[in-house]
Amino acid sequence: MSVDSFHEAHEWIMSGPYNEIGYLYSGYITTNWMLAHVLVYERTWRNTISDPQFLVYTNYDYTPEGILYKVWVTPVSTVGVQEVRPEES
């Protein structure tokens, strides 16, 4: 996917990957840095304006074809949370 502006990147990410990451897929890989940037920004912004749903992670790999940008998430509810049960009487 080739985009020429942040507006195009935002439209592309919000029409698909933003809504799918964490639900249908755990991550997103792209060669376009703008797509990765917009996805990380939107996921992080969502965590700051409401209760966080996902922890957001990023990484990149150098390949002969170029740089692969990776964005993935894990649900907050399963990361380091222990179930608390009421004590039995």
Secondary structure, DSSP 4 states (H G I P E B T S, - for coil): ---SSHHHHHHHHHTTHHHHBTTTBSEEEES-HHHHHHHHHHHHHHHHHS---EEEEEEEEEETTEEEEEEEEEEGGGSS-----PPP-
